Amino acid sequence: MKWAFTFNNHSSRPILVLAYGHTLSHVTRALVVSEELCRRGHKVIFAGDGRELQHAARKGFEVKRILEIPGDVLFGRIRKRSLKFVRTDELQGLVEADLAIVGAVKPKWVLSDGRVSARLSTQIAKVPHVAIVNVSSTHHRREPYVPILKRFPESPLGERLRALNLWLEMRLFDAAVSAFPTVARRYGMNASVTATNCLEGNELTLLPDLPEFMPSRGLPAGHHYVGPMVPYLDVPDPPWWPRVQALKKAGHRLLYLTLGSTGAAELLGNLLEARIKGAPERPSGLEMSSSDRPAYKPFSKDSYAEGSWIVVASTGGQKVPWGGSDRVFVADYLNADKVLETADLVVCHGGNGTIYQALCHGVPILGIPAIPDQEYNMRRVEALGCGRRVKPSDISVWRRFLEKLPKEAHAVGKELAYRAARERKRSASRAADLMEKVLEAGGSTGTEGCRDRSPASPPCSRGQKKCEKSP
C-alpha cells in the first residue's frame, strides 16, 4: 500500500493532536503547548479516545474520536510486565485510524503524546510529526529500566556496563514487540520504527523533563528538553477546603495523596483505610458541626497514632471504595499546586506529572509505583534525594516513613525547586517556538536521513497572531 497526502494552503490548515486519552498526562501536556499555539493563531484539533480528552473539550478544542487501545487493556499488560504491549492487529488498526483522520483533517503537522502508532503513520502519510515524550521512553535515556546493578560506578567501566545494560534491554524489547516492523513492511516502509522509539517524533521530539531528573545520552539536535509540561489546573476549591486550611493552621501536617489517572482504585482505597486506621469516622450521610468535631492535638514527632496527619486525596475520576473520615478529604480532581503550597508530603504512584509538581514546590515524595515507568521515575527521585520508593504491599513501611518524616525526609533542594518551577513556566513557549521553526522550514529540520535509522545506529546530526480554536 502506498500512502502520500499532498496538502496545499499550508498556513490555514490545522495542527492535529493525537493524544492517548486514557492517561491524564498525555492529554494535559498536549494541552499546555496547544493553548500556546492557539494564542499564536494556530488552529488545533484533538483526536483520540478516552475520558481524559474531556479536558481538551472543556478548553474549547474540537475532539474527534478515533480508535485507541483501551486503558485497562494497555495498563493491564504493563502491570503484568508483558513486553508485548501492542499486538500486530491492534497497531494495524491504529495506523489505519491515523491515516483516516489525517486524510480528513489535512493537518499541516501532527503533534502526538502517547500515541504508539503516530510515528509510523506520519511516515507513511508523509506529514511532519512532532512528539512529546519523556526521556525515559526514548532510546536516548541514560538510565536502564531494568538495571543489572543497584548503582553503576562513576567510572569508564561503569559507563560501559550501563551502555551494555541499555543495549540489551532495548534489543530484547524490540524483539518482543514485532508489530512495528511487521506493519511497516505492509506499507513498503523500512523498519525504522520500533517499540523503543515509537513514541518519538520524526521531525522534532519535545522532552518535558529536567536533565538532572531525566538524564540522556547521545541526544540528537532534533530532541529538545523543554521543561516540565505540567498544566496549572483551574479547578474550583472543594467545599471542604476551608476545613483543611483550618486544620493545617492548627498544626496538623498535610499529606497529599494521588495515584493519578493510571493508579489502581483499589490500592488508593486501601491506602486511605490504612492511613487513618483508628481515626474517628464521620457518620455516614451526616455532616459534623464544629462542636461535634473531635479536638485535634498539635503535631509532635511521635503523634502519628494521635492523628496529627490529615489527608487530601485526588482520585483522577476513579471510583474509590472509601467510607469517609473527618481527617480525609477526597475529590476527583484538585488544584494540585494549591494543595502543594501547604503540603508536607506527597504520596503518589510515581507519575511524571505529580513528581514534577512536587519538585516545583519542594515537597518530598513517597512513591508506590505499579508499572515499570513509575518504578523508573522513583529510582530517579531517590537518586536526587527527594523521596523514597516502597512496594504497594509495604503499608507498614510507609507508615513508619510518615512517623520519621520530620527527622529523615529530605525536602527538595531550593535550587532544584526553583529551576523546576522556572522551566515549567517556560515549557509551553519553548515548545511552541521549536514547532514553529519546523513549520517555517517547510516541515523539515533536516531529519529525513534520520527517519530510517534504527535505535542501534549512531545518532546523526539534526538541525533544528490571534487565537483560533477549532469550532
C-alpha positions in Angstrom: 0.0 0.0 0.0 1.2 3.5 -0.9 0.0 6.5 1.1 1.0 10.1 0.4 -1.1 13.1 1.1 -0.4 16.3 -0.7 -1.9 19.4 1.0 -1.9 22.9 -0.2 -2.6 26.3 1.5 -0.3 25.3 4.4 -0.9 28.3 6.7 -4.7 27.7 7.0 -4.5 24.0 7.9 -4.9 22.9 11.5 -2.5 21.1 13.8 -3.7 17.6 14.6 -3.0 16.4 18.1 -3.1 12.6 18.6 -3.1 12.1 22.4 -3.6 8.9 24.4 -6.9 9.9 26.1 -6.9 7.2 28.8 -4.0 8.9 30.7 -4.3 12.5 32.1 -0.6 13.5 31.5 -0.7 12.6 27.7 -3.7 15.0 27.3 -2.7 17.8 29.6 0.9 18.0 28.2 -0.5 18.3 24.7 -3.0 20.9 26.1 -0.1 23.0 27.5 1.5 23.5 24.1 -1.8 23.6 22.2 -3.1 26.5 24.1 0.1 28.4 23.5 -0.1 27.6 19.7 -3.7 28.7 19.8 -2.7 32.1 21.3 -0.3 32.4 18.3 -3.1 32.0 15.8 -2.9 28.3 15.0 -5.9 26.1 14.8 -5.7 22.9 16.8 -7.9 19.7 16.7 -7.6 16.8 19.1 -8.2 13.2 18.1 -8.2 10.0 20.2 -10.3 8.2 22.7 -10.6 8.1 26.5 -12.2 10.0 29.3 -9.2 12.4 29.8 -9.9 14.0 26.4 -12.8 15.8 28.2 -10.2 18.3 29.4 -9.5 19.3 25.8 -13.2 19.6 25.1 -13.7 21.8 28.1 -11.0 24.1 26.9 -12.9 24.6 23.7 -11.0 22.3 21.3 -12.7 20.1 18.8 -12.2 16.4 19.7 -12.6 13.7 17.1 -13.0 10.1 18.3 -10.7 7.5 16.8 -9.7 4.0 17.6 -7.4 3.6 20.7 -6.2 0.7 22.9 -8.4 0.8 26.0 -6.6 1.9 29.2 -7.5 -1.2 31.1 -6.1 -3.4 28.3 -2.8 -1.5 27.9 -2.1 -0.9 31.5 -3.2 -4.4 32.4 -0.4 -5.7 30.1 2.1 -3.3 31.5 1.3 -4.2 35.2 1.8 -7.8 34.3 5.2 -6.9 33.0 4.3 -8.1 29.5 6.8 -6.7 27.0 4.3 -7.2 24.1 2.2 -4.1 25.0 0.6 -3.9 21.5 -0.4 -6.7 19.1 0.1 -6.5 15.3 -3.6 -6.3 14.6 -4.1 -3.5 17.1 -1.2 -1.5 15.7 -2.6 -2.0 12.2 -6.0 -0.7 13.3 -4.3 2.3 15.0 -2.3 3.2 11.8 -5.4 2.9 9.7 -7.3 5.2 12.1 -4.4 7.7 12.0 -4.3 7.7 8.1 -8.1 8.2 8.0 -8.1 11.2 10.4 -5.0 12.7 8.6 -6.8 12.4 5.3 -10.0 14.0 6.7 -8.3 16.9 8.7 -5.4 17.5 6.3 -3.1 18.9 9.1 0.0 21.0 8.5 1.7 18.8 11.1 0.8 16.2 13.7 1.6 16.5 17.4 1.4 13.3 19.4 1.7 12.3 23.0 1.4 8.6 23.9 0.0 7.6 20.5 2.1 4.5 19.7 1.2 4.5 16.0 1.8 8.2 15.3 5.5 8.0 14.2 4.9 5.2 11.8 1.6 6.5 10.3 3.0 10.0 9.8 6.0 8.5 7.9 3.5 6.6 5.7 1.4 9.8 5.1 4.5 12.0 4.7 3.2 14.5 7.2 5.6 16.4 9.6 5.5 14.9 13.0 6.3 16.3 16.4 6.1 14.2 19.6 6.0 14.9 23.3 7.7 12.1 25.3 9.7 11.7 28.4 13.4 10.9 28.1 12.8 7.6 29.9 10.6 6.4 27.0 13.2 7.2 24.3 16.2 5.2 23.1 18.4 8.1 24.4 17.7 7.5 28.1 20.9 7.3 30.2 19.5 5.0 32.9 18.2 1.5 32.2 14.7 0.4 33.0 16.0 -2.9 34.5 19.4 -2.1 35.9 21.8 -5.0 36.3 23.4 -3.2 39.2 21.8 -1.2 42.0 24.3 1.5 41.3 26.7 1.9 38.4 30.1 3.1 39.4 31.1 6.6 38.2 33.9 5.3 36.1 34.6 4.3 32.5 33.8 0.7 33.4 30.5 1.8 35.0 29.6 3.7 31.8 30.4 0.7 29.7 28.2 -1.5 31.9 25.4 1.0 31.8 25.6 1.1 27.9 25.6 -2.7 27.7 22.6 -2.8 30.0 20.7 -0.3 27.9 21.6 -2.1 24.6 20.4 -5.5 25.9 17.1 -4.3 27.3 16.3 -2.3 24.2 17.2 -5.2 21.8 15.0 -7.5 24.0 12.1 -5.1 24.0 12.2 -4.5 20.2 12.5 -8.3 19.5 9.5 -9.0 21.8 7.2 -6.4 20.0 7.3 -7.5 16.4 4.2 -5.4 15.5 6.2 -2.3 14.3 8.4 -3.9 11.6 5.5 -6.2 10.5 3.1 -3.3 9.9 5.8 -1.1 8.4 6.6 -3.8 5.8 2.9 -3.9 4.8 3.2 -0.3 3.7 6.5 -0.8 2.0 8.4 1.1 4.7 11.8 0.4 6.3 11.6 -1.0 9.8 13.0 2.2 11.5 10.1 2.5 14.0 10.5 0.1 16.9 8.9 -0.5 20.3 11.8 1.5 21.8 11.5 4.7 19.7 7.8 4.6 18.6 6.8 7.5 20.9 9.5 9.8 19.5 8.9 12.4 16.7 10.1 12.2 13.1 10.9 15.9 12.7 11.0 17.0 16.3 10.9 15.4 19.8 9.9 17.6 22.8 11.2 16.3 26.1 9.1 17.5 29.0 11.8 16.9 31.5 14.7 18.4 33.5 18.1 17.0 32.5 19.1 16.3 36.2 15.9 14.3 36.7 15.9 12.5 33.3 19.4 12.4 32.0 20.0 11.4 28.4 22.9 10.2 26.2 23.7 10.8 22.6 20.8 13.2 22.2 20.3 14.4 18.6 19.8 18.0 17.7 16.1 17.2 16.9 15.4 16.2 20.5 15.0 19.2 22.9 14.5 19.5 26.7 11.6 22.0 27.1 10.9 21.7 30.8 8.1 20.0 32.7 4.8 20.5 30.7 2.5 20.3 33.7 -0.6 22.5 33.5 -1.9 24.8 36.2 -5.3 23.3 36.5 -8.1 25.8 37.1 -10.2 23.6 39.4 -12.7 25.2 41.9 -11.9 24.7 45.6 -14.0 21.8 47.0 -16.4 22.7 49.8 -14.2 21.2 52.4 -11.1 23.2 51.6 -11.6 25.8 54.3 -11.7 23.0 56.9 -8.3 21.7 55.6 -6.9 25.2 55.9 -8.1 25.4 59.4 -6.6 22.1 60.4 -3.3 23.0 58.8 -3.3 26.3 60.7 -4.0 24.4 63.9 -0.7 22.5 63.5 -1.6 19.4 61.5 0.6 18.1 58.8 -0.9 17.7 55.3 -0.4 14.5 53.2 -1.4 14.9 49.5 -2.3 11.5 48.2 -2.8 10.9 44.5 -2.4 7.9 42.2 -3.2 9.8 39.1 -5.3 8.5 36.2 -3.4 5.2 35.9 -3.4 4.2 39.6 -5.4 1.3 40.8 -8.6 2.5 42.5 -8.4 -0.5 45.0 -4.9 0.5 46.0 -6.0 4.1 46.7 -8.9 2.9 48.8 -6.7 0.5 50.8 -4.1 3.2 51.4 -6.7 5.6 52.7 -8.1 2.9 55.0 -4.6 2.1 56.3 -3.6 5.7 56.7 -6.4 6.7 59.0 -6.8 3.4 60.9 -8.1 4.3 64.4 -9.2 7.8 63.4 -12.7 8.9 64.3 -15.1 8.2 61.4 -17.7 10.7 60.2 -21.2 9.3 60.5 -22.4 8.1 57.1 -24.7 10.7 55.4 -24.1 13.3 58.2 -22.1 16.4 58.5 -20.4 17.1 61.8 -20.9 20.5 63.2 -17.9 22.4 64.7 -19.0 21.4 68.2 -19.2 17.7 67.2 -15.7 17.5 65.8 -13.1 15.9 68.0 -10.3 18.0 69.4 -7.1 17.7 67.3 -3.7 17.7 69.1 -0.9 19.8 67.7 1.9 18.0 65.8 4.6 16.1 67.6 7.2 13.7 66.3 5.6 10.7 67.9 2.0 11.6 67.3 1.1 9.5 64.3 -1.3 7.4 66.3 -2.9 10.5 67.6 -4.0 11.5 64.1 -1.7 14.5 63.5 -1.8 13.9 59.8 -4.7 15.0 57.5 -5.0 13.6 54.0 -6.1 15.4 50.9 -6.7 12.9 48.1 -7.5 13.2 44.4 -8.8 10.1 42.6 -8.4 11.1 39.0 -12.1 10.3 38.5 -11.7 6.7 39.7 -14.3 5.1 41.9 -12.7 4.5 45.2 -14.1 2.2 47.9 -14.0 4.7 50.7 -16.4 5.3 53.6 -15.2 8.7 54.9 -13.3 10.2 57.8 -13.1 13.6 59.4 -9.4 13.7 58.6 -9.5 12.6 55.0 -10.8 14.8 52.2 -11.4 13.4 48.8 -12.1 14.9 45.3 -11.9 13.6 41.7 -9.6 16.5 40.7 -7.9 19.2 42.7 -5.8 22.2 42.1 -2.6 20.3 43.0 -0.4 23.4 43.0 -2.7 25.0 45.7 -2.6 21.8 47.8 1.2 21.5 47.4 1.8 25.1 48.7 1.0 23.8 52.2 1.6 20.0 51.8 4.3 18.3 53.9 4.4 15.1 51.8 3.2 13.7 48.5 2.2 10.0 48.3 1.8 9.1 44.7 2.2 6.3 42.1 5.4 7.9 40.7 3.9 9.6 37.6 5.8 12.3 35.9 3.2 15.0 36.4 2.9 14.6 40.2 6.6 14.3 40.6 7.3 17.5 38.8 4.6 19.3 40.7 6.2 18.2 43.9 9.7 19.2 42.8 8.4 22.7 41.8 7.1 23.1 45.4 9.9 21.5 47.2 7.8 18.7 48.8 9.3 15.3 49.5 7.8 12.3 47.7 6.8 8.8 48.8 6.2 6.7 45.7 4.2 3.5 45.4 4.9 2.5 41.8 2.7 0.0 40.0 4.2 -0.1 36.5 7.8 0.0 35.2 7.7 3.7 34.1 6.7 4.7 37.7 9.5 2.5 39.2 12.0 4.2 36.8 10.8 7.6 37.9 11.0 6.8 41.6 14.6 5.5 41.2 15.4 8.9 39.9 13.6 10.6 42.8 15.7 8.5 45.2 18.9 9.4 43.3 18.1 13.1 43.8 17.4 12.6 47.5 13.8 13.9 47.0 11.9 10.9 48.4 11.5 7.2 48.8 10.1 4.3 46.9 8.0 1.5 48.6 6.1 -1.5 47.3 2.3 -1.4 47.2 2.2 -4.1 49.8 4.5 -2.4 52.3 1.9 -0.3 54.1 3.8 -0.7 57.4 6.9 0.7 55.7 5.2 3.9 54.5 3.5 4.3 57.9 7.0 4.2 59.6 8.2 6.7 56.9 5.4 9.1 58.0 6.4 8.7 61.6 10.1 9.5 60.8 9.4 12.2 58.2 10.3 15.1 60.5 13.7 13.5 61.1 14.6 11.7 57.9 12.8 13.1 54.9 14.9 15.1 52.5 13.0 18.0 51.1 13.7 19.0 47.6 16.6 21.5 47.4 15.7 25.1 46.9 17.8 25.4 43.8 16.2 22.3 42.2 12.7 23.5 43.2 13.4 27.0 41.7 14.8 25.5 38.5 11.8 23.1 38.1 9.3 25.9 38.6 11.1 28.2 36.2 11.4 25.6 33.5 7.8 24.6 33.9 6.7 28.2 33.2 8.8 28.4 30.1 7.9 25.0 28.7 4.9 26.0 26.6 6.5 28.9 24.8 9.7 26.9 24.3 7.8 24.0 22.7 5.8 26.3 20.5 8.9 28.2 19.3 10.5 24.9 18.3 7.4 23.7 16.5 7.1 27.0 14.6 10.7 26.6 13.4 9.8 23.3 12.0 6.8 24.8 10.2 8.9 27.7 8.9 11.4 25.2 7.5 8.6 23.6 5.5 8.1 20.8 7.9 11.7 19.8 8.0 14.6 20.1 10.4 17.0 18.2 8.1 16.0 14.9 9.7 14.8 12.9 6.7 18.1 11.0 6.8 17.3 10.0 10.4 13.9 8.5 9.7 15.3 5.2 8.5 17.9 4.8 11.2 17.4 2.1 13.8 18.0 2.8 17.6 21.2 0.9 17.4 22.6 3.2 14.7 24.8 6.1 15.7 22.7 9.3 16.1 23.0 11.7 13.2 23.0 15.5 13.4 19.6 17.2 13.2 19.0 20.8 12.6 16.7 22.2 14.2 -1.2 36.1 15.8 -4.7 35.8 17.1 -6.2 32.8 18.9 -8.3 30.5 16.8 -9.6 27.3 18.4 -11.5 24.9 16.2 -15.3 25.2 16.5 
